[in-house]
Amino acid sequence: PPTHPGALRGPGWTDVLFGDPEVAAILSPERQLADMLRIEAAFARAIGAPAAGEAIAATRIDRAALASAAARDGVPVPELVRQLRAQAPEAVRAAIHTGLTSQDVIDTALVLALRDLFDLFEARLAATADALGALGERLGGLRMTGVTRSQPALPVTFAARLAGWLAPFPDHFDRLEALRPLVLRLQFGGPVGDRPRDAVAVAMAAELGLAAPERAWHADRTALAEATGWMALIAGHLGKIGQDIATMALMGDIRVEGGGGSSAMPHKENPVQAELLIALARDAAHQQGAMLAALPHGMERDGAAWMAEWLALPRIAGACGRALAVAPGLLAALTPPGGADGPV
């Protein structure tokens, strides 16, 4: 709670600066719980126990108890299953979760969230590409100083620099299409991850709109690392654009309208959104290292590596999402050095 009489309640300033509400909602505990319940119900129906699926849908979950038990168990699923069975009719209790394991439920819930993140990021990526195209039509004729190895070089057109910014976008879209079948797969390996694909898995995957792989990927985390790697690449690409814009503003080749103010130097317009893109790119790169470090996933299940993914993946997704949300507005704010009415 605020301790100063002038303090305001609400989100912290770093939450507003770095946060992405849509990404946060997709990865929120509320969404994760809803997806875990969907998965448990889909499993019940897949084994021919629709009444158990109805009981799961009707369960009132004590979220405080779920959180407290997760701090003890490392996962919320044991307590979730306890609550589901406690409130279900006795005749269907045995059909609830029997044959699943916690990792099946949590990993599949993550995949469902990743599917929505992919859709969100694809739409934002297209909006950013459109913003770059519009910027080229507006300011492509500007002449500015080329920079190589941090030193002034030969003159270039802004259109040429924009072409470099746009060039990676087709590859970003192609990588996403290649990622979808690798990532959007049911996790269903049972207690030690050795359950083969069967009719139950196929039915369960079909209900959830996922693929049913031949075997579980409990200890094979390469697809997740590739997914976050794609997000980190997007953030890194936008960070390069932010870095270029900050340098262009410093050199007087471009102006960022509506830049941030200074507490000590009122004449300054700080390129805050460009700086933000650089910071997000760096954070995504650091967190991607944690995802790669989790690839040595011990034996059939590795709790420590699994938890490391839970720490890193939301940060990478948040950085990618926030960068994609910021970039179009930053590009629209660029004007000639003399302002909107300056020469082009």
C-alpha positions in Angstrom: 0.0 0.0 0.0 1.1 3.6 -0.6 3.1 5.0 2.4 3.2 8.6 1.2 0.0 10.8 1.3 0.6 11.8 -2.3 1.1 8.3 -3.6 -1.3 7.0 -6.2 -2.8 3.5 -6.4 -2.5 1.6 -9.7 0.0 -0.1 -11.8 3.7 0.7 -11.3 5.4 2.9 -13.9 7.5 0.0 -15.1 4.4 -2.0 -15.7 3.0 0.7 -17.9 6.4 1.1 -19.7 7.2 -2.5 -20.3 3.9 -4.3 -19.9 1.6 -5.6 -22.6 -2.0 -6.2 -21.3 -3.0 -8.6 -24.1 0.1 -10.8 -23.6 -0.4 -10.7 -19.9 -4.0 -11.8 -20.2 -3.1 -14.7 -22.4 -0.4 -15.9 -19.9 -2.4 -15.0 -16.8 -3.2 -17.5 -14.0 -6.9 -17.1 -14.8 -6.4 -18.1 -18.4 -4.0 -20.9 -17.4 -6.6 -22.3 -14.9 -9.4 -22.1 -17.5 -7.2 -24.0 -20.0 -6.2 -26.7 -17.5 -9.9 -27.3 -16.8 -10.6 -27.5 -20.6 -7.8 -30.1 -20.8 -9.1 -32.2 -17.9 -12.6 -32.1 -19.4 -11.4 -33.0 -22.9 -9.5 -36.0 -21.4 -12.6 -37.2 -19.6 -14.7 -37.0 -22.8 -11.9 -38.7 -24.8 -12.0 -41.8 -22.4 -15.8 -42.0 -22.7 -16.7 -40.3 -19.5 -18.8 -37.2 -20.5 -20.4 -37.0 -17.0 -16.9 -36.4 -15.6 -16.4 -33.7 -18.1 -19.6 -32.0 -17.0 -18.5 -32.3 -13.3 -15.2 -30.7 -14.1 -17.0 -27.8 -15.9 -19.2 -27.3 -12.8 -16.4 -27.3 -10.2 -15.8 -24.1 -8.2 -12.1 -23.8 -7.8 -10.6 -22.4 -4.6 -7.7 -20.4 -6.1 -6.1 -19.5 -2.8 -5.8 -23.2 -1.9 -4.5 -23.8 -5.4 -1.8 -21.2 -5.0 -0.8 -22.4 -1.5 -0.5 -26.0 -2.6 1.5 -25.1 -5.7 4.1 -23.4 -3.5 4.4 -26.8 -1.8 4.1 -29.2 -4.8 5.8 -27.0 -7.4 2.7 -27.3 -9.6 -1.0 -26.5 -9.1 -2.3 -29.7 -10.7 -2.3 -32.1 -7.7 -4.5 -29.6 -5.7 -6.7 -29.0 -8.8 -7.3 -32.7 -9.2 -8.1 -33.0 -5.5 -10.7 -30.2 -5.8 -12.2 -31.7 -9.0 -12.6 -35.1 -7.4 -13.9 -33.8 -4.1 -16.8 -32.0 -5.9 -17.6 -34.6 -8.5 -20.1 -37.4 -8.0 -18.5 -40.5 -6.7 -19.3 -42.5 -9.8 -17.1 -40.3 -12.0 -14.2 -39.5 -9.7 -12.0 -42.3 -11.0 -12.3 -40.9 -14.6 -10.9 -37.5 -13.6 -7.2 -37.1 -14.4 -6.4 -40.9 -14.2 -3.9 -41.5 -16.9 -2.7 -37.9 -17.1 0.1 -36.2 -15.2 0.7 -32.7 -14.1 3.1 -32.0 -17.0 0.6 -33.1 -19.6 -1.9 -30.5 -18.2 0.5 -27.6 -17.8 2.4 -28.1 -21.0 -0.8 -28.4 -23.1 -2.2 -25.3 -21.4 1.0 -23.5 -22.4 0.6 -24.6 -26.0 -3.0 -23.3 -26.1 -1.6 -19.9 -24.9 1.2 -20.0 -27.4 -1.4 -20.5 -30.2 -3.1 -17.2 -29.2 0.2 -15.4 -28.9 1.2 -16.6 -32.4 -2.0 -15.1 -33.8 -1.6 -11.9 -31.8 2.1 -11.4 -32.9 1.4 -12.3 -36.5 -1.3 -9.5 -36.7 1.0 -7.0 -35.0 3.9 -8.0 -37.2 1.7 -7.2 -40.3 0.8 -3.9 -38.7 4.4 -3.0 -38.2 5.3 -3.9 -41.8 2.4 -1.7 -43.0 3.7 1.1 -40.9 7.1 0.8 -42.5 5.6 0.9 -45.9 3.6 4.0 -45.0 6.8 5.6 -43.6 8.6 4.9 -46.9 5.8 6.7 -48.9 6.0 9.7 -46.5 9.7 10.1 -46.0 11.5 7.8 -48.3 13.1 10.6 -50.2 14.9 12.1 -47.2 18.7 12.2 -47.7 20.8 11.4 -44.6 24.2 10.3 -43.5 25.1 6.7 -43.9 26.9 5.2 -40.9 29.3 2.3 -40.9 31.3 1.1 -37.9 29.8 4.0 -35.9 31.4 6.6 -38.2 29.8 8.9 -40.9 30.0 7.3 -44.3 28.5 8.1 -47.7 25.0 9.7 -48.0 22.0 7.3 -48.2 18.3 7.8 -48.8 15.9 6.9 -46.0 14.2 4.6 -48.5 17.4 2.5 -48.7 17.5 2.3 -44.9 13.9 1.4 -44.7 14.4 -1.4 -47.2 16.9 -2.9 -44.8 14.4 -2.7 -42.0 11.7 -4.4 -44.1 13.9 -7.1 -45.5 13.6 -9.6 -42.6 9.8 -9.5 -42.4 9.0 -12.2 -45.0 11.4 -14.6 -43.1 9.6 -13.7 -39.8 6.3 -14.8 -41.3 7.8 -17.9 -42.8 9.4 -19.0 -39.6 6.1 -18.6 -37.8 4.3 -20.9 -40.3 7.1 -23.5 -39.8 6.8 -23.1 -36.0 3.0 -23.8 -35.7 3.1 -27.5 -36.4 6.2 -28.0 -34.2 4.7 -26.2 -31.2 0.9 -26.7 -31.4 0.9 -30.3 -30.2 -0.8 -32.0 -27.4 1.3 -33.1 -24.4 0.1 -36.6 -23.3 2.9 -38.8 -22.0 1.5 -40.0 -18.6 3.5 -40.3 -15.4 6.9 -41.0 -17.1 6.3 -39.6 -20.6 6.2 -43.0 -22.3 2.5 -43.2 -23.3 2.3 -43.6 -27.1 -0.3 -41.9 -29.3 -3.6 -43.7 -29.0 -7.3 -43.1 -29.7 -7.6 -41.1 -26.5 -4.8 -38.8 -27.4 -6.2 -38.3 -30.9 -9.7 -37.5 -29.6 -8.4 -35.2 -27.0 -6.2 -33.3 -29.4 -9.0 -33.0 -31.9 -11.2 -31.3 -29.3 -8.5 -28.9 -28.3 -7.5 -28.1 -31.9 -4.0 -29.5 -31.6 -1.9 -32.1 -33.2 -1.4 -35.5 -31.6 2.3 -36.3 -31.7 3.5 -39.9 -31.9 5.2 -39.6 -28.5 5.3 -37.1 -25.7 7.8 -34.2 -25.6 8.2 -34.1 -21.8 12.0 -33.9 -22.0 12.3 -32.5 -25.5 12.0 -28.8 -25.2 13.4 -27.8 -28.5 10.1 -26.6 -30.0 9.5 -24.3 -27.0 13.1 -22.9 -27.4 12.4 -22.3 -31.1 9.2 -20.5 -30.3 10.8 -18.2 -27.8 13.8 -17.8 -30.2 11.4 -16.6 -32.9 10.0 -14.0 -30.4 13.5 -13.0 -29.4 14.4 -12.5 -33.1 11.4 -10.2 -33.6 12.3 -8.2 -30.5 15.9 -8.1 -31.7 14.9 -6.9 -35.2 12.7 -4.1 -33.7 15.6 -3.3 -31.3 17.8 -2.7 -34.4 15.2 -0.3 -35.8 15.0 1.5 -32.4 18.8 1.8 -32.3 18.9 3.3 -35.8 16.1 5.8 -35.0 17.9 6.9 -31.8 21.1 7.4 -33.7 19.3 9.3 -36.5 17.7 11.5 -34.0 21.1 12.2 -32.4 22.6 13.1 -35.8 19.7 15.4 -36.7 18.6 13.3 -39.6 15.1 12.6 -38.2 12.9 13.9 -35.5 10.6 11.9 -33.2 7.5 13.9 -32.5 6.2 13.7 -29.0 9.5 12.5 -27.5 9.9 12.1 -23.8 10.7 15.1 -21.6 13.6 15.8 -19.3 13.4 16.9 -15.7 16.5 19.1 -16.0 16.6 20.1 -19.7 13.3 21.2 -21.0 14.6 21.6 -24.6 15.2 17.9 -25.0 12.9 15.4 -26.7 14.1 12.0 -25.7 13.4 9.1 -28.1 11.8 7.0 -25.4 10.0 4.6 -27.6 13.2 3.9 -29.6 15.1 3.3 -26.4 12.3 1.0 -25.2 12.7 -1.2 -28.3 16.4 -1.5 -27.6 15.9 -2.4 -24.0 13.2 -5.0 -24.8 15.5 -6.6 -27.4 18.2 -6.9 -24.9 15.9 -8.4 -22.3 14.5 -10.9 -24.7 18.0 -12.0 -25.7 19.0 -12.5 -22.1 15.9 -14.6 -21.3 16.4 -16.7 -24.5 19.6 -17.8 -22.9 17.6 -19.2 -20.0 15.4 -21.1 -22.5 18.5 -22.6 -24.1 19.9 -23.5 -20.7 16.8 -25.5 -20.0 17.3 -27.7 -23.0 19.4 -30.2 -21.0 16.2 -31.5 -19.5 17.2 -34.4 -17.2 15.8 -37.9 -17.8 12.0 -38.1 -18.2 11.2 -34.9 -16.3 13.3 -32.1 -14.9 11.6 -29.8 -12.4 14.3 -27.2 -12.2 14.6 -26.8 -16.0 10.8 -26.8 -16.3 10.6 -23.9 -13.7 13.3 -22.0 -15.6 11.0 -22.0 -18.7 8.2 -20.6 -16.6 10.4 -17.7 -15.6 11.9 -16.9 -19.0 9.1 -17.6 -21.5 6.6 -14.9 -20.2 9.4 -12.3 -20.2 10.3 -13.1 -23.8 6.7 -13.1 -24.9 6.1 -9.8 -23.1 9.2 -8.2 -24.7 8.1 -9.3 -28.1 4.5 -8.3 -27.7 5.4 -4.9 -26.2 7.9 -4.2 -29.0 5.4 -5.0 -31.6 2.8 -2.8 -29.9 5.2 0.2 -29.7 6.8 0.0 -33.1 4.0 1.2 -35.4 3.4 4.3 -33.2 7.1 5.1 -33.2 7.3 4.9 -37.0 4.3 7.1 -37.4 5.9 9.7 -35.1 9.0 10.2 -37.3 9.2 13.5 -39.2 11.8 15.4 -41.2 14.4 17.2 -39.0 12.4 20.5 -39.3 9.2 18.8 -38.2 6.1 17.7 -40.1 6.4 20.7 -42.5 10.2 20.3 -43.0 11.7 19.5 -46.4 11.6 15.9 -47.7 
